[in-house]
Amino acid sequence: MKLYKLKIIVVFLLIVTVISVMYAAYSQPKLLEYSEKVETYFIKDGSDCVIKTVKRGETAFLKKGESCEISLSAEEILKKLDVVVRRIEITNGIVSYYGYTKKFNYSVNLYGEIINVHIAAGNGVVRLGTPIIYGSY
């Protein structure tokens, strides 16, 4: 009987460990693949969200989105992510591409379209966000 209870405890702890590792891995910002640090958005969608900078090796639980500065050109990242561009805007010399990719989960409805990628390029800087970039760029 004691051996049976011990097996149940071991299996339970193993399941909890696996779930914790999977959750931590999922909580790594996806954009850390493109940058050393990522701004993550919490609590609310939109410009009134809480923004926290996360570096490699750190996790960000319950995030609503992310953005980062990247070294690739807008065209390179559009191609790499296989983005379907749905809208392009030019404001104050910054070109913003709004689109959709199967590689990201976050999304917003913008201009009547499902958007989950925002790329802003201008003044020698390219910024990538999902679902869109909140804050300044």
N, C-alpha and C positions, 0 to 999 in steps of 0.2 A: 504494500500500500504506500509506504514512504517513497519507494522508487517511482511509483506512478505519479505522485504529487511532485516529485523533483523533476520528472520529465515534463509535466505541464508547466512548471515554472520556467524551465529552460526554454521550452518552445515559445512561451509568452514573451520572455525577454528577447529572444531572437527576432520575433515578429516586430516588437517595439523598436529594436535596433535597426532593422531593415527599413521600417517606415520612417524613422528619424533620419537615416542617411539619405533616403530618397527625397524627403522633404527639404533637407539642407541642400541637396544638389539642385533641386528644382528652384530653390530660393536664390541661387546664384544669378545675378543679373545676366541676361542673355548677351547684352552689349559688351561685357567684359572681354569678349572675343575680339573686339575691335579697338579697345582702349584700356589703359591701365586703371582708370577710375571712371565711374558712371554715376550720374545723378539719378536717384530713384525717387519716384513719386508715391506718396502714401496718403491714406485716409480718404481723400476725395479725388474724383476726376476733375480736371480743370485747373485754371490758374491759381485757385486758392488751396491747392494741395500742399502738403508738407514735403519739402525736398531735402533729401539726405545724400551726401556723397559716399559711395561705397567703392572700396579698392579691392584688387584681386585677393582672394582668400576670405573675404568677408561675405556675409549673407544678408539678404534683405527680405524679411518675411512680410507677407500681406501687401506687397507693392501693387500699385495701379499702373505703373509705366516706368520708363527709363529714357535717358538720353546721354550722349557723350560726344566729345569732339573726336573726329577720326582723321587719319592721315590719308585715306583714299579720296579720290575725287567723287563728286556726286554721281557721275556716270559709272564709275567702277563699282560703287556700292549698289546702285540700281541693278546693275547686271549681276553682281555676286549674290544678291538677295532675291533675284528674279522678281523684281517689283513690277506690278502693273500700275503705271502712273495714271491717276484719275484726275489730277488737277495740278497746274503749275501757276504760281503767283510770283510776281516780282515786286518787292517793296524796298525802297531805299537801297537799291543795289544788291539786295539779297534775294536769291532765287530759291523758292520753296517748292519742293516736290511732295505731293501727297499721294499715297498709293496703298497698295495691298500686296502682301506676300504671305505665303503659306508657312513661312518660317517663324512668325511671331503670333502670340495668342491674344494680346491686348488689342482692343479695337474701339473705335468711336464712330458715331454716325456724323459725318461732316459733309455739308453741302448735298445731303441726300445720298451719300455714298458711304460704304463701310471702309474706313481708313485704319491702317495699323502701322504705317510707316510714314515718317515725315523727315525729309532731308532738307536742311537749309545750308546754302553755299553762298559765300560772299566775303569780301574783305580778307581773302586768303585763308578763311576758316570753313571747314565743312562739319556740320553737326548732324548727328543721326538720332532720331527718337522713335519710340514706340509707346503708345499709339501715335502721339504727336509730341512735339517739343513744347514743354511748358516753361515759363520763365523767359529770360532773354537769350538771344542767339545772334 
